[in-house]
Amino acid sequence: MSLVIYLIGFAFIIGGIAWALVVSGVSTLHIMIVTVILIGIGHLGSALVRYRGFEKEGFEIIAGFDQDVERFRKTALLLPVLPMTALRDFVRERQVKLAILAVPVTVAQEVTNELVDCGIQAILNFAPTILQVPDGVVVNNVDLAIELENLSYFIR
């Protein structure tokens, strides 16, 4: 019986919130979508593009960038793959602030410098290196080898 009363009370509260939103002119709730670009559309980058978990958390990869866009013409990626020469204009026109970096370690710092120059403020880095960025730019490093090494300590 108390569960029924609780559920009725909960429904009443939710209904009241919905009524208040309608009265105040809010007819739909808007979920904020954060736009992201992906640099490097090799094996890892292609897998990240296909990963649906980003969408569930409110992130949308709106474009990929690579040095060799021709090799992606026959793949079934559901986003535009643009040349690196288009990066600066794309980021500025669309006011993108977040990038995923999935490039070889040999070019990671160079690409990072270009991202920072374009106005990118946060980078999810999959290159196995520590990137140097100015204050105000945040980098989160994902090193899959280190993650496996960490896990290996827990196996017998």
Backbone as a chain_set.jsonl record, in Angstrom:
{"seq": "MSLVIYLIGFAFIIGGIAWALVVSGVSTLHIMIVTVILIGIGHLGSALVRYRGFEKEGFEIIAGFDQDVERFRKTALLLPVLPMTALRDFVRERQVKLAILAVPVTVAQEVTNELVDCGIQAILNFAPTILQVPDGVVVNNVDLAIELENLSYFIR", "coords": {"N": [[0.816, -1.196, 0.0], [1.935, 1.254, 0.802], [3.783, 1.604, -1.21], [2.185, 2.082, -3.427], [1.053, 4.538, -2.695], [3.4, 6.041, -2.637], [4.148, 5.904, -5.372], [1.963, 7.197, -6.55], [2.268, 9.723, -5.416], [4.763, 10.402, -6.523], [4.094, 10.44, -9.26], [2.324, 12.563, -9.188], [4.044, 14.677, -8.522], [5.791, 14.689, -10.769], [3.88, 15.179, -12.735], [3.08, 17.724, -11.913], [5.419, 19.163, -12.346], [5.615, 18.909, -15.142], [3.234, 20.264, -15.846], [3.872, 22.832, -14.899], [5.95, 23.463, -16.614], [4.615, 23.571, -19.077], [2.782, 25.655, -18.612], [4.583, 27.721, -18.284], [5.438, 28.066, -20.825], [7.266, 26.296, -21.865], [7.441, 23.783, -23.975], [8.825, 21.55, -24.755], [11.508, 19.562, -23.571], [14.9, 20.321, -23.786], [17.803, 18.673, -24.642], [21.161, 19.216, -24.136], [23.434, 19.087, -26.739], [26.717, 18.264, -27.325], [29.031, 19.191, -29.645], [31.554, 17.443, -31.425], [34.749, 16.883, -32.897], [36.646, 14.488, -34.766], [39.925, 13.509, -35.081], [41.904, 11.771, -37.24], [41.204, 9.021, -38.894], [41.759, 6.292, -38.906], [42.06, 2.805, -38.084], [41.368, 2.823, -35.28], [40.117, 5.351, -35.071], [37.962, 5.015, -36.868], [36.536, 3.037, -35.523], [35.805, 4.482, -33.248], [34.088, 6.373, -34.374], [31.935, 4.771, -35.019], [31.007, 4.03, -32.552], [28.3, 4.049, -30.419], [27.925, 4.993, -27.874], [28.709, 7.616, -27.314], [26.634, 9.258, -28.242], [24.572, 8.626, -26.467], [25.362, 9.962, -24.218], [25.174, 12.576, -24.919], [26.926, 13.602, -26.835], [28.021, 14.482, -30.077], [29.697, 13.422, -32.839], [30.638, 15.351, -35.378], [32.213, 15.57, -37.609], [34.982, 14.083, -39.301], [38.537, 14.183, -39.578], [41.348, 13.782, -41.678], [44.573, 13.001, -43.036], [44.547, 11.58, -45.428], [41.953, 11.546, -47.169], [40.865, 10.213, -49.315], [40.969, 7.419, -49.018], [38.737, 6.807, -47.563], [36.481, 6.999, -49.033], [35.159, 4.705, -49.907], [34.234, 3.516, -47.657], [31.7, 3.013, -45.151], [31.157, 5.265, -43.452], [29.27, 7.358, -41.367], [29.557, 10.121, -41.426], [30.968, 13.237, -42.515], [34.24, 13.058, -43.899], [36.933, 15.009, -43.787], [39.658, 16.878, -45.284], [42.722, 17.692, -43.562], [43.394, 20.289, -44.096], [41.038, 21.667, -44.071], [40.38, 21.99, -41.471], [40.738, 24.292, -39.694], [38.901, 26.322, -40.624], [36.491, 24.895, -40.42], [36.266, 24.309, -37.64], [36.175, 26.893, -36.541], [33.939, 28.049, -37.85], [31.84, 26.432, -36.94], [32.129, 26.596, -34.267], [33.348, 24.619, -32.634], [34.52, 23.016, -29.733], [35.622, 20.752, -28.658], [37.668, 17.91, -29.185], [38.521, 14.677, -30.47], [41.41, 12.823, -30.491], [43.015, 10.648, -32.543], [45.478, 9.82, -33.735], [48.685, 8.846, -35.182], [51.492, 8.593, -32.929], [53.686, 10.028, -33.814], [52.772, 12.333, -35.041], [51.109, 13.516, -33.253], [51.589, 15.706, -31.413], [51.996, 17.84, -33.177], [49.5, 17.948, -34.506], [47.909, 18.481, -32.297], [48.83, 21.059, -31.612], [47.824, 22.447, -33.799], [45.079, 22.072, -33.4], [44.708, 23.488, -30.996], [45.413, 26.061, -31.862], [43.24, 26.513, -33.499], [41.207, 26.874, -31.723], [40.219, 24.841, -30.154], [39.326, 23.552, -27.011], [39.36, 21.318, -25.4], [40.654, 18.026, -25.376], [40.389, 14.646, -26.158], [42.669, 12.295, -25.931], [44.035, 9.684, -27.72], [46.507, 8.965, -28.579], [49.564, 7.479, -27.685], [51.118, 9.33, -25.891], [52.284, 12.14, -23.977], [50.765, 15.148, -24.236], [51.675, 18.516, -24.875], [50.123, 21.367, -23.863], [48.705, 24.677, -23.749], [47.802, 26.628, -20.776], [44.398, 26.472, -19.894], [43.56, 24.722, -21.804], [42.369, 21.481, -21.872], [43.428, 18.138, -21.536], [42.604, 14.79, -21.8], [44.034, 11.704, -21.412], [43.988, 8.584, -23.039], [45.357, 5.635, -22.838], [45.545, 2.668, -24.184], [47.272, 0.476, -23.875], [48.401, 0.924, -21.358], [46.116, 0.687, -19.822], [45.552, -2.044, -20.165], [47.849, -3.054, -18.95], [47.411, -2.208, -16.309], [45.166, -3.795, -15.706], [46.354, -6.294, -15.819], [47.608, -6.697, -13.413], [45.679, -7.709, -11.782], [45.116, -10.277, -12.472], [45.741, -13.8, -12.117]], "CA": [[0.0, 0.0, 0.0], [2.777, 2.444, 0.856], [4.41, 1.747, -2.524], [1.186, 2.713, -4.284], [0.984, 5.948, -2.29], [4.654, 6.647, -3.088], [4.089, 6.055, -6.827], [0.977, 8.242, -6.854], [2.918, 10.986, -5.068], [5.8, 10.657, -7.519], [3.405, 10.825, -10.489], [1.783, 13.898, -8.951], [5.16, 15.629, -8.598], [6.211, 14.762, -12.177], [2.798, 15.868, -13.442], [3.151, 19.135, -11.549], [6.561, 19.754, -13.065], [5.241, 19.01, -16.553], [2.25, 21.335, -15.942], [4.582, 24.105, -14.721], [6.704, 23.727, -17.84], [3.67, 23.962, -20.118], [2.265, 26.978, -18.25], [5.623, 28.733, -18.486], [5.76, 28.17, -22.247], [8.252, 25.299, -22.268], [6.672, 22.639, -24.451], [9.705, 20.389, -24.872], [12.774, 19.656, -22.86], [16.016, 20.263, -24.72], [19.028, 18.084, -24.141], [22.301, 19.876, -24.757], [24.303, 18.234, -27.533], [28.06, 18.811, -27.467], [29.614, 18.761, -30.914], [32.927, 16.96, -31.311], [35.39, 16.438, -34.135], [37.567, 13.372, -34.601], [41.097, 13.646, -35.939], [42.516, 10.471, -37.469], [40.137, 8.061, -39.183], [42.315, 4.959, -39.164], [41.284, 1.73, -37.452], [40.803, 3.284, -34.011], [39.191, 6.451, -35.344], [36.75, 4.456, -37.477], [35.786, 2.368, -34.455], [35.219, 5.523, -32.396], [32.963, 6.965, -35.113], [30.815, 3.824, -34.972], [30.619, 3.811, -31.161], [27.059, 4.759, -30.148], [27.908, 5.468, -26.496], [28.844, 9.077, -27.253], [25.299, 9.841, -28.423], [23.79, 8.431, -25.244], [25.817, 10.937, -23.225], [24.97, 13.934, -25.416], [28.016, 14.045, -27.705], [27.837, 14.151, -31.489], [30.859, 13.619, -33.705], [30.035, 15.968, -36.559], [33.101, 15.439, -38.763], [36.286, 13.483, -39.101], [39.598, 14.807, -40.367], [42.468, 12.865, -41.91], [45.486, 13.412, -44.108], [44.233, 10.851, -46.657], [40.506, 11.377, -47.204], [40.485, 9.344, -50.435], [40.809, 6.021, -48.613], [37.476, 6.637, -46.857], [35.35, 7.152, -49.948], [34.46, 3.43, -50.076], [33.755, 3.024, -46.367], [30.333, 3.438, -44.834], [31.114, 6.152, -42.289], [28.079, 8.205, -41.422], [29.892, 11.519, -41.199], [31.931, 13.695, -43.514], [35.669, 12.978, -43.605], [37.484, 16.181, -44.457], [41.117, 16.988, -45.208], [43.232, 18.509, -42.456], [43.44, 21.695, -44.524], [39.729, 22.275, -43.805], [40.16, 21.967, -40.026], [40.637, 25.619, -39.079], [37.632, 26.965, -40.984], [35.392, 24.096, -39.887], [36.191, 24.505, -36.182], [35.767, 28.276, -36.254], [32.574, 28.289, -38.32], [30.882, 25.673, -36.126], [32.461, 26.867, -32.861], [33.628, 23.351, -31.97], [35.459, 23.2, -28.628], [36.064, 19.443, -28.176], [38.189, 17.041, -30.238], [39.082, 13.369, -30.152], [42.652, 12.668, -31.248], [43.345, 9.236, -32.772], [46.517, 9.884, -34.767], [49.952, 8.249, -34.741], [52.254, 9.369, -31.946], [54.657, 10.875, -34.508], [52.173, 13.609, -35.447], [50.133, 13.917, -32.237], [51.837, 17.05, -30.899], [51.775, 18.79, -34.279], [48.051, 18.074, -34.691], [47.413, 19.156, -31.093], [49.127, 22.488, -31.765], [46.88, 22.987, -34.769], [43.766, 22.107, -32.746], [44.717, 24.602, -30.042], [45.389, 27.294, -32.658], [41.891, 26.674, -34.055], [40.275, 27.223, -30.665], [39.778, 23.665, -29.398], [39.615, 23.748, -25.589], [39.468, 20.036, -24.714], [41.08, 16.955, -26.285], [40.463, 13.266, -25.687], [43.859, 11.866, -26.652], [44.301, 8.258, -27.796], [47.909, 8.744, -28.953], [50.303, 7.137, -26.458], [52.109, 10.343, -25.575], [51.805, 13.259, -23.179], [50.71, 16.336, -25.09], [51.934, 19.818, -24.26], [49.097, 22.338, -24.244], [48.729, 25.861, -22.873], [46.774, 26.733, -19.74], [43.075, 26.691, -20.467], [43.229, 23.587, -22.667], [42.351, 20.258, -21.068], [43.678, 16.897, -22.273], [42.441, 13.508, -21.119], [44.767, 10.679, -22.144], [43.518, 7.208, -22.998], [46.412, 4.771, -23.357], [44.984, 1.331, -24.056], [48.304, -0.431, -23.364], [48.488, 1.152, -19.911], [44.904, 0.113, -19.238], [45.764, -3.494, -20.097], [48.865, -3.294, -17.928], [46.732, -2.076, -15.016], [44.341, -4.982, -15.507], [47.18, -7.492, -15.668], [47.959, -6.855, -12.006], [44.583, -8.348, -11.076], [44.962, -11.668, -12.879], [46.692, -14.711, -11.436]], "C": [[0.861, 1.262, 0.0], [3.485, 2.686, -0.472], [3.451, 2.444, -3.482], [1.082, 4.199, -3.966], [2.231, 6.686, -2.769], [4.597, 6.907, -4.586], [3.085, 7.136, -7.234], [1.574, 9.619, -6.549], [3.971, 11.374, -6.081], [5.17, 11.129, -8.833], [2.834, 12.231, -10.37], [2.869, 14.961, -9.088], [5.606, 15.809, -10.049], [5.146, 15.495, -12.993], [2.804, 17.361, -13.155], [4.287, 19.848, -12.25], [6.225, 19.941, -14.53], [4.233, 20.145, -16.756], [2.914, 22.698, -15.824], [5.373, 24.46, -15.97], [5.782, 24.192, -18.96], [3.141, 25.362, -19.857], [3.306, 28.061, -18.528], [6.072, 28.832, -19.946], [6.815, 27.191, -22.72], [7.485, 24.057, -22.678], [7.527, 21.392, -24.611], [10.956, 20.635, -24.044], [13.897, 19.497, -23.868], [17.235, 19.682, -24.026], [20.18, 18.746, -24.878], [23.175, 18.851, -25.476], [25.644, 18.944, -27.668], [28.649, 18.274, -28.759], [31.1, 18.483, -30.739], [33.447, 16.675, -32.707], [36.366, 15.328, -33.785], [38.705, 13.526, -35.587], [41.777, 12.286, -36.022], [41.462, 9.399, -37.652], [40.745, 6.731, -39.633], [41.445, 3.914, -38.502], [40.613, 2.193, -36.163], [39.776, 4.39, -34.243], [37.88, 5.969, -35.947], [35.888, 3.752, -36.438], [35.114, 3.398, -33.548], [34.021, 6.19, -33.069], [31.734, 6.069, -34.993], [30.292, 3.58, -33.553], [29.4, 4.669, -30.817], [26.989, 5.31, -28.722], [28.043, 6.972, -26.365], [27.471, 9.744, -27.329], [24.479, 9.752, -27.146], [24.143, 9.454, -24.172], [25.75, 12.374, -23.724], [26.092, 14.485, -26.279], [27.735, 13.598, -29.137], [29.118, 14.454, -32.253], [30.321, 14.107, -35.044], [30.913, 15.887, -37.795], [34.375, 14.74, -38.335], [37.293, 14.178, -40.005], [40.745, 13.817, -40.486], [43.332, 13.417, -43.042], [45.095, 12.801, -45.453], [42.735, 10.573, -46.72], [40.06, 10.42, -48.303], [40.24, 7.907, -49.998], [39.484, 5.767, -47.898], [36.262, 6.758, -47.763], [34.533, 5.865, -50.079], [33.955, 2.86, -48.758], [32.389, 3.629, -46.059], [30.289, 4.278, -43.552], [29.955, 7.122, -42.452], [28.376, 9.652, -41.068], [30.886, 11.946, -42.27], [33.365, 13.518, -43.014], [36.338, 14.046, -44.461], [39.003, 16.183, -44.366], [41.534, 17.907, -44.054], [43.281, 19.99, -42.824], [42.116, 22.416, -44.261], [39.457, 22.444, -42.31], [39.879, 23.35, -39.435], [39.287, 26.28, -39.369], [36.446, 26.222, -40.389], [35.192, 24.355, -38.397], [35.687, 25.904, -35.858], [34.326, 28.55, -36.666], [31.538, 27.618, -37.425], [31.124, 25.81, -34.622], [32.633, 25.572, -32.055], [34.702, 23.585, -30.911], [36.105, 21.899, -28.159], [36.495, 18.569, -29.343], [38.649, 15.715, -29.656], [40.285, 13.189, -31.072], [43.018, 11.189, -31.326], [44.353, 9.146, -33.914], [47.772, 9.175, -34.273], [50.728, 9.195, -33.824], [53.207, 10.356, -32.626], [54.099, 12.224, -34.928], [51.232, 14.182, -34.388], [50.352, 15.334, -31.732], [51.575, 18.108, -31.959], [50.275, 19.026, -34.502], [47.427, 18.784, -33.491], [47.645, 20.659, -31.175], [48.135, 23.147, -32.722], [45.475, 23.088, -34.167], [43.662, 23.291, -31.784], [44.658, 25.94, -30.782], [44.011, 27.577, -33.245], [40.867, 27.07, -32.999], [39.725, 26.04, -29.885], [40.232, 23.827, -27.947], [39.783, 22.444, -24.816], [39.738, 18.938, -25.737], [41.047, 15.633, -25.543], [41.527, 12.596, -26.538], [44.05, 10.352, -26.572], [45.725, 7.96, -28.246], [48.701, 8.48, -27.676], [51.461, 8.095, -26.181], [51.461, 11.416, -24.706], [51.895, 14.509, -24.049], [50.962, 17.598, -24.28], [50.901, 20.803, -24.782], [49.174, 23.529, -23.298], [47.665, 25.767, -21.782], [45.442, 27.037, -20.413], [42.647, 25.612, -21.439], [43.388, 22.321, -21.831], [42.572, 19.054, -21.982], [43.421, 15.722, -21.345], [43.095, 12.446, -21.99], [44.144, 9.306, -21.936], [44.606, 6.368, -23.659], [45.966, 3.332, -23.125], [45.999, 0.324, -23.527], [48.45, -0.294, -21.85], [47.268, 0.557, -19.214], [45.021, -1.401, -19.128], [46.8, -3.851, -19.035], [48.246, -3.208, -16.531], [45.886, -3.317, -14.721], [45.178, -6.223, -15.224], [47.599, -7.724, -14.228], [46.879, -7.616, -11.218], [44.365, -9.806, -11.494], [46.022, -12.524, -12.216], [47.354, -15.615, -12.434]], "O": [[0.563, 2.223, -0.709], [3.761, 3.832, -0.829], [3.864, 3.303, -4.262], [1.028, 5.027, -4.876], [2.142, 7.815, -3.25], [4.952, 7.995, -5.039], [3.34, 7.902, -8.163], [1.407, 10.561, -7.322], [4.07, 12.541, -6.461], [5.64, 12.087, -9.446], [2.856, 13.0, -11.331], [2.649, 16.012, -9.69], [5.78, 16.936, -10.513], [5.469, 16.329, -13.838], [2.562, 18.171, -14.05], [4.146, 20.988, -12.692], [6.506, 20.991, -15.109], [4.347, 20.907, -17.716], [2.568, 23.622, -16.56], [5.458, 25.631, -16.342], [6.126, 25.106, -19.709], [3.058, 26.174, -20.778], [2.971, 29.168, -18.948], [6.983, 29.596, -20.264], [7.225, 27.251, -23.879], [6.939, 23.352, -21.829], [6.997, 20.28, -24.601], [11.389, 21.771, -23.852], [13.837, 18.613, -24.723], [17.642, 20.143, -22.96], [20.173, 18.826, -26.106], [23.603, 17.863, -24.879], [25.695, 20.101, -28.083], [28.755, 17.063, -28.951], [31.805, 19.184, -30.012], [32.691, 16.276, -33.594], [36.85, 15.238, -32.657], [38.48, 13.658, -36.79], [42.177, 11.718, -35.006], [40.886, 8.919, -36.675], [40.302, 6.128, -40.61], [40.236, 4.1, -38.366], [39.416, 1.976, -35.976], [38.688, 4.36, -33.668], [36.81, 6.455, -35.583], [34.662, 3.855, -36.465], [33.974, 3.202, -33.127], [33.046, 6.533, -32.401], [30.614, 6.565, -34.878], [29.232, 2.978, -33.385], [29.465, 5.894, -30.914], [26.05, 6.041, -28.405], [27.542, 7.553, -25.402], [27.181, 10.676, -26.578], [23.772, 10.695, -26.788], [23.317, 9.775, -23.318], [26.21, 13.29, -23.044], [26.208, 15.7, -26.443], [27.273, 12.482, -29.375], [29.566, 15.599, -32.307], [29.635, 13.372, -35.755], [30.436, 16.105, -38.909], [34.788, 14.797, -37.177], [36.94, 14.695, -41.065], [41.078, 13.109, -39.536], [42.874, 14.192, -43.883], [45.286, 13.424, -46.498], [42.293, 9.481, -46.362], [38.964, 9.866, -48.218], [39.375, 7.238, -50.563], [39.14, 4.611, -47.651], [35.129, 6.631, -47.298], [33.331, 5.929, -50.336], [33.307, 1.813, -48.752], [31.992, 4.635, -46.646], [29.47, 4.022, -42.67], [29.701, 7.635, -43.541], [27.54, 10.334, -40.476], [31.565, 11.108, -42.863], [33.665, 13.792, -41.852], [36.311, 13.99, -45.691], [39.573, 15.56, -43.47], [40.777, 18.784, -43.637], [43.217, 20.849, -41.944], [42.079, 23.646, -44.232], [38.419, 22.981, -41.926], [38.877, 23.538, -38.746], [38.612, 26.744, -38.45], [35.5, 26.845, -39.907], [34.07, 24.594, -37.95], [34.846, 26.065, -34.974], [33.577, 29.2, -35.936], [30.472, 28.183, -37.182], [30.415, 25.215, -33.811], [32.126, 25.451, -30.94], [35.686, 24.279, -31.168], [37.033, 21.927, -27.351], [35.803, 18.481, -30.358], [39.102, 15.636, -28.513], [40.185, 13.381, -32.284], [43.297, 10.555, -30.308], [44.112, 8.486, -34.925], [47.911, 8.928, -33.075], [50.631, 10.418, -33.931], [53.501, 11.412, -32.065], [54.86, 13.166, -35.151], [50.621, 15.227, -34.609], [49.392, 16.099, -31.63], [50.997, 19.155, -31.668], [49.837, 20.165, -34.666], [46.518, 19.598, -33.654], [46.757, 21.445, -30.844], [47.668, 24.26, -32.482], [44.766, 24.068, -34.396], [42.657, 24.002, -31.763], [43.933, 26.846, -30.372], [43.649, 28.733, -33.464], [39.782, 27.546, -33.333], [38.852, 26.217, -29.036], [41.378, 24.194, -27.685], [40.292, 22.454, -23.695], [39.144, 18.913, -26.815], [41.596, 15.503, -24.449], [41.317, 12.355, -27.727], [44.209, 9.8, -25.483], [46.113, 6.793, -28.289], [48.524, 9.189, -26.685], [52.63, 7.711, -26.233], [50.24, 11.576, -24.703], [52.968, 14.873, -24.532], [50.514, 17.721, -23.141], [50.811, 21.047, -25.985], [49.655, 23.401, -22.172], [46.753, 24.943, -21.85], [45.387, 27.781, -21.393], [41.491, 25.584, -21.859], [44.407, 22.118, -21.171], [41.982, 18.959, -23.058], [43.955, 15.666, -20.238], [42.755, 12.302, -23.164], [43.817, 8.916, -20.815], [44.76, 6.383, -24.88], [46.006, 2.838, -21.999], [45.624, -0.596, -22.8], [48.606, -1.292, -21.146], [47.388, -0.015, -18.131], [44.633, -1.982, -18.114], [46.643, -4.833, -18.31], [48.529, -4.043, -15.672], [45.9, -3.825, -13.6], [44.755, -7.103, -14.474], [47.917, -8.854, -13.859], [47.139, -8.106, -10.12], [43.516, -10.491, -10.924], [47.071, -12.029, -11.804], [48.181, -16.446, -12.061]]}, "num_chains": 1, "name": "protein.A"}
